[in-house]
Amino acid sequence: MEEIGKIELRHLTAKDYNGLKESMVAAYENWRDSYWSRESIEKLVRIFPEGQLAVLVDDKIVGIALSIIVKYGMFEDTHNYNEVTANETFKTHTPKGDVLYGIEVFINPEYRGMRLGRRLYDARKELCERLNLKAIVFGGRIPNYHKYAKELSPKEYIQKVRQKEIHDPTLNFQLSNDFHVKKVIKNYQEGDKESQDYAVLLQWDNIYYEKKPSDITINKSIVRLGLIQWQMRPYKDIEELFDQAEFFVDAVAGYKSDFALFPEFFNAPLMARYNHLNEADAIRKLAQYTDIIRDKFLQLAVTYNVNIITGSMPYISDDNQLYNIGHLCHRNGTFDTYKKIHITPDEKKVWGLQGGDYVDVIQTDCGPVGILICYDVEFPELSRIMADKDMHILFVPFLTDTQNGYSRVRYCARARAIENECYVAIAGSVGNLPKVENMDIQYAQSVVFTPCDFSFPANGIKAESTPNTEMILVADVDIDLLRELHTYGAVRNLKDRRGDIYEVKYLK
C-alpha cells in the first residue's frame, strides 16, 4: 500500500455511490453482486443523513456504516434482516424510534488493520448518545463459522471466539467494541454461506439514555385532516371567493387540523365572466388567477397554521402549454407544486390540457405525502411509486359531474389505500354552475380511506361526508399504525410483492 496522506470521517452523500460500490465489491468478494443499489443509498441519505457514515483515505471511500432508527418493540429479538429493513425499502425507519439499527458496515480489505472500523463504530455510538437512543443493535455475521459448522453449534462457536480459541474477524471486532451477544438468529440474511445463514444479534447500550418526555415533536404520529367539500356558486369577484376559502381554512384550523384539502378546479366559478368565449379560451382566462390564489393560500397557511393543498387550477407555462396544477402551501411559508399527469379525453378535447411528467412525494412537517389530481388516482402505478418513497397519506382533489364518474375515483382511491398501506383522502365539489360551460353539475362525497386490517375500520373508511352537501370533514389518522401494519399486518401488500418477477419503474 502506498503511503497514507489523509483519513477523513464524514457523512455519506449520494455522490459517493461509485466509490462506495467499488469498495463494497472488494469487501464482499465471495458474495456475487453484493452491493447496494444507487436508489437505496440515495433513499438512506434522504431519510436519515446523520446515520450514513463514510471513512475516506486520500479522498477515496474505503468503508461505510449505514443505520436507521426503529421502534425496537415492533421486532424484539426475533427478526430477520428483511423484516427490520422492510425489504430494504426502510419504511421501518422512524425518528420516533428508540434504537439505532445498524444495517451495514464494511471496510475495503486493502485498508483493514488501520482501525478505520473503530472510527465508524465510535461515530455510531456518539450519534446514538446525541439522539438519546437506548442502544445500537444489529445482526452480525460470523464469517468463519463455515469452517467449524460440522463440529460446533453456533453457541459453542461463539463461546470459543469469546475465549480466544477461535478467531472470527467480525465477531472478535464487535466484542472488542463493547457489543454483547443477545441471541443467535437462524436465517437472518439469505445467501450468507460463510456464516451458514446464522447471525449474532449484538447490542451496545447507551448508558446516558434518558426516557423521552411525551412532548410535541416535529414528526407527528396522529395527523388531523380537514377535507373541504366545496359548494360551486357564482362569485362577483375573486375577493368573494377568497372570503369563502378563508372561512373554510379558519374552520379546519379551529379544529387543529394539520392539512386542509380543497377540490380540483374549485375556482371554476370565476369563469362565469368569460362565458361568452369558447371553453378553451375561457379556461386560459381562468389561469390568470392561479398565482394570485396560490399567494393568498400561502398567506392563509401561515396565518392559520395549517398546510393547505390548493386542489388544482389551470396554469399556462412559459411555452404557452396549459396544465392542471396545484400547490401544497406549507405553514412555514414555502410551497410545492404538483401537476396532473393523466388528462381525460374531455379535458384534452374541450380545454386543450397537457399532462405533467413528474411524480414524487412532498416532504411536510407531518411526514411525506403524495398528491394525485382526480383521474390520476385511477392509475395505480403513480401511487405505488410514491409508496416506494415512504408516502403515508395520499391526497386526491377531484371534480366529477356524475355518480359513475365519482365512483371511479372513489373505488380506485379505496384500492390505493389497501395496496399501498396508506391513508387516502379525497375531496370534491358539489352544486351547479349554470353560467359556466363544461362545468354545469358536480357530484361529490369526500372520504378518508384506510387500509383494511384489525387496527383500522373493517370497511376501510375512516370518515365520509354527506353526499352533495357543502361541509367540512375532519378526521385523525395514525401514522404509527401504518408502520405496525407493514410488519405485523394480516396481509402485507408492500412487503409481499414479488420483486423477483415484476416491478413498477419510474422512468424519469
N, C-alpha and C positions, 0 to 999 in steps of 0.2 A: 504494500500500500504506500502511495506517495505521502509525503509529509502533510499533516493536517494543519490547515491555516485557521479555520474559524468553525465553531459549533454554535448553532442557534436553535433555541426552542421557542416556538410561536404557535399561534392558532393556524389551523389548516384553512386554505381557501380553495375555491373551485378551480382556480388557475393552476393549482399544484397537481392536478389529476395525472398528467402524463408521467411526472416524476414518481408519484405515488404508485402508479401501476407498474412501472419498471422495477422498483424496489420490492413490491409485493410479489411479483412473479419470481424474483430471485429468492425471496424468503420462503415461498411455498413451492419449491421446485418439484416436490413429489405429488402436488395436487394440480392436476391439469385445469387450466382456465380459472384458477383460484384467485381472482382479483375482483375488486369492487367495480361496479359499473359507474360510469360518469354520473348518471342520473341519481344513483344512491348517494354518492359523495355530495353532489350539489344539494340534495334534499337535507342531508345531515347538517351541512354548513348553514343552510337556510333556517332550519327549525331550532338548532341548538349550536350556534357558532362557538360558544365557550367550551363545549365538550369535545371539540375536534382539535387534536393537538398534532403537531409535526416537529420532528427534530431534523435539522439540516446540517450537513458537513460541507463546508465550502460552497454553500448555496444549493446543494443537492439534497433532495428529500431522501432520507435513508431510514426513516422509521415514523410510525404514526400510532396514535391511540385514539380510538373512536368511542364515544359514550352517548347514552341517552339517560333521561330521568324517568323512572317508572314508579307507579304505586305498587310497591312490592307485595302488598296484601292480595293483589289480584293474581299473583303467581305462586307465592310462597316458595318452598324449596323444591317442589316437584314441577318442573317445566323443562321445555327444550328451547333451543335457540330460535326456532321459527316462531314459537309462541311469544317469547319475550320481545322479539323484534317485529311481530305481526308480519311474518314472511318478508322481512327486510323492507316493509313499507314504513316502519317506525311510527305507526299510528298509536303505539303504546306509550310514546314519549309524551309527557305532560309536565309542565313547570310546577304543577301542584303535587308532584310525586315526592317520595321520601328517600329514594335510593338512587345513587348514581350507578348505572349498569354499564359495565364495560363490554363492548361488542367486538372490539378488535385491538390488538397490539402486535406489532411486528417490528423487527429491525433487519435491515438488509444484512445478509450473512457476512459480507465483506467488511462490515463496520461493527461486528459484535466484539465484545471484550473491551469496549470503550466506556461502559457504564451509561450508555445512552438510554437503555430501557429504564434504568433507575430514574433518570431525569423525567421521563414520561410518567412513571408511576408517582413520583413526588408531586408533579404538577396536577395529576388527578386528585391526590389527597388534598392539596391546597384548594382545589376547586370544590371538593366535597365539603370542606370546612367553611369556605366562603359562602356557599349556597345553603349552609345549615341543613345538610342531608345526613341521614342516620348512618349510612355506610356506603361502601363500594362493594358491589357484588358482580361476579362474572363466572362463567363456566370455563375452566382452564383445561387445556389439552395435557395429555401425558404421552408425549410422542415416542418415548422409549418402551412403552408398555408392551408393544407387539413382540419384543424380544423375550419377554418373560410370561406371556399370557398363558402358555401351556403349563407353567409351574405355579404361578401365583394368581390369586384373585386380585381384583383392583385394590381391595382393602389391604391385603398383605403387601402389595407393591408400594402403596403409599407409605405404609409403616416403614418399609426398608429404605425408602427415599428419605424419610424423616431421620432415620438412624444413620444416614450417610453410607449405607451398604450398597445402594444403587444410585447412580447419577441420572437424574432426569433434568435436562437443561431448563425446561419450562417450569416444572413444579418446584425444583430447587430455588429458582429465582423468585418465584412468588412467595414461598415460605420465608425466604430471607428478607422480604419486603413487608413482613408483619401481617401477611394474609393467613387466615386459618381455614382449615378444611371443614366445610359444613356437611357435605354429602357427596356421594358418588352417584352420578346420573348416567343411566344407560340410554343410548340413542339420543344423546344431546344434540349432536350435529352430524348429519348424514355425510358419509364419504371419508371420515377420518380413520383410515385404515391403521395408521401408526398407533392411534390411541384405542384401536379396536372398538370404535364408536362409544367409548366411555369419555366422561369429562368429570373433573373435580370442581364442585361448586365451592368457590372461595369467597371470603368476606374480610374486609378491613373495616373496623368500627371507628366512627368519628367520636372521640371522647368529649369533644366540645359541642356536640349536638344539643340543641335546646328545642323543646317542643314548641311548634309554631303556634302563636295565638290565632284565633279564628277571626281575623280582621278582614277588611276589604282588600281584595287582591285585583291586579290588573286582569289576570286570566280567570274569568268567572266560570263557575260551574253552572249556575242557574242563569239563563238568559231570558229576558222578557221581550216578547214580540208584540208589536202593535200593528195590526193589519187594518188598512183604511178601505172600506167598501164605499167607493166614491159615487155620488149621485151626479149624473150628467144633467146640467141645467144651463140655460143661457147666462152669460155674463156680459155686462155692458162694457167692461174693460178688464185689463189684466189685474188691476188693483182689487177688483171684486173677487177674482179667482184667488188672489193671494190671501184675502181675508178668510175665505173658506178653507184654504190649505192650512193657514196658521191656526185656525180653530181646531183642526184635527191634530196637528202637531202638539198643540197645547194640551189637548185631551189625553193623548197617549203618553206624553211626558208626565202629566199629572199622575199617571199610574206607574211611574218609574220605569217605563219601557226603555230597553236598550236600542231597539230598532223601530222605525216607522216605515211601513211599506205602502207606497202609492201604486195604483194600477198603470198599465200600459196606456199611453195616449190620453191620460186624464185631462190634459189641457185642450182636447179637441173642441170644446165649446167655443174657443176663440176663433175657430174657422168660420163661424157663422157670418162674420162681416165680409168674408170672401166667397160667399156662396154664389155670387154672380160669375165667378171664374170656374174653369173646369177643375176637376178633382186634383189633378197633378199640380196645377198652378196654386191651388188653394193650400195644399199641404206645404208647399215651399214657402208660402207666406207665413204659415204657422211656425216654420223653422226659425223665423227671425226672433222668436221669443225664447228659444231654448237656452241660450247663455244667460239671459236675464232671469229666467226661472231658476236655473242652477245657482246663480249667485244669491238669489233670495233664500233658497233652501239651505245653502251653506250658512247663511246668517242665522236661520232658524235652528239649524243643528247645534250651533254654538250657544245660542241664546237659551234653548230649551234642554240642552244636554242630552241629545238623542241622535243616534245615527239615522240619517234619512235616506232611504232608497227611493229615488225620484220616479219610479215607474219607467216610462220611456217617453221620448219626444222626437220629432223629426229633426234631422241635422244635415246641413249642406256642407260638404267637405271643400277643401281648397281647390280640388279638381272638379267641383260642381256636381259631385255624386250625392244622392240622397240616401241617408241611413236612418235607421231607427235606433236611437241610443238612450242611455240613461246614466245616471251618476249616483254613486254612493257618497253622500256628503257626511264626512266623519265629524263627530262632535269636537274634535280637536282643531277644526278649521281647514282641513285638507279634503280633497275629493279624489275619487277614482271613477273612470269612465268604462262602460261596457257597451257592446253593440249586439243587436240581434243578428244571429248567424243565418238562420233559415227564414226566408221570406215566402209568405204564402202566395199562391198564384194570383189571388185578387190584389194583394199589395203590389205585386210586380206590374200587373196589367193596368190598374187604376191609378196608382201613385208613382210608379217607376222606382220603387225602393230597391236598394242593393243590400246584399248580405255582408256582414263583417267577416273577419278571418282570424280572430284572436280569441282563445279560450284560456282562462286562468282563474284561480281563486283570488279573492281580495282579503288582505290581512286587516283585521279590525281589532279593537280592544276587547272583543269577545271571542277572538279566535278567527280562523279562516272561514270565509263564507263564499258561496257561489251565487251567481245571479244569471238566470236564463229568461229571456223575454218570450212569453206565450208559446208560440209554435215550437220554439227550441226545446221545450221540455218533452216534446214528442219524439225526440231523437236521443236514445239512451246513451249513445257514445259520449255526448258532451258532459253529462253529469258524472259518468264513470271516470273521465279524465280529471274532473275536479275532485272526485272522491280519492283518486290516487294522489292528490295534492293536499290531503287531510281536511277537505271540506266537512264541516259539521252541520251547517244549515244551508239549504238551497232556497233562495227566494225567487218566486216566479210572478212578476207583474203580468197581468194578461188582460185582453179585451176580446170578448166573444159576444156575438149578437144573438145566437140561438142556443137552445139547450143541448143540441147534439154537438155543436162546436165547444160548448163548455165541458161536456162530458169527455171529450177527447183530452182536454187539458187536465181535468180533474183526475181521470183514471191513470193517465200517464204520470202525473205528479205523484200519485199514490204509489205507483210501481217504483218510481225513482227512490222513494223513501225506504222501501224494503230492500231493493237490490244494492243500494249504496250505504245502507245502515246509517241514515242521516235523517234530520228533520227537513221537511219541505213545507214552506209557507207560500200560499198563493193568494193574490188579491186582485179583484177586478172591479169594473164599474157597472152601475145599474142605471136604469132610466132611459129616456128617449131624447133625441136631438132632431126635432123635425126640420130645423133650418140648416142642417149640415149634411151635405151629400155624402153618401157612403158611410155614414155614421148614425144611421137612423135609430136603431134599437140596440140595447145592450142587455145581457143576462149574466148574472154572476152570483156565486156563493163562495165567499172566502173561507179558507180552511188551513189548519196546521196539521200535517200528516206526520206520523211517526213510523218507525219500524214496527213489525208485528212480533212481539215476544213478551215474556212474562212481566218485564218491567214497564211495559207500555200498554196503552189501551188495546183490548183484544181486537178491535176493528181497525186499529192503526190511525184513528182520528183523535187528536188531542183536543181540538176545539173547532167549531164551524159556526159561521154566521147564519142569520136568517136569509134565505134566498131573496134576491131582488129588492133589498131594503137598504137604505143608506144607514151605515153604522160603523163602529169600530169593533174589532175583535182583539182581545188581549189574552195572551197565553204564555205560560212559562215552559221552557224546555231545559232539560238537564243534560249537559254535555258529558258528565261522568257516566251516565247510563249508557251512552254510546260506546265509551271505552270498555265498559264491562261487557257489552253485547259483542264487541269484536273478539273478546276472549272466551266468554262463557255462554254465548247465545245458544239456544236450542238448535238453530242453524246459523252458519257464519258465512254469509254470501260473499263478503270480500275475501275472507281468509281461504275459503274452499274453492276459489276459482282455479281452473285447470290451466295455469300459465304454461304448462308444457305442451298444450295443443292449440291454444288460441290467445290472442291479446288484442287490446284496443290501443292503438298507437297514434299519438299526436304528431302530425307531420310538420308542424311549424318549427 
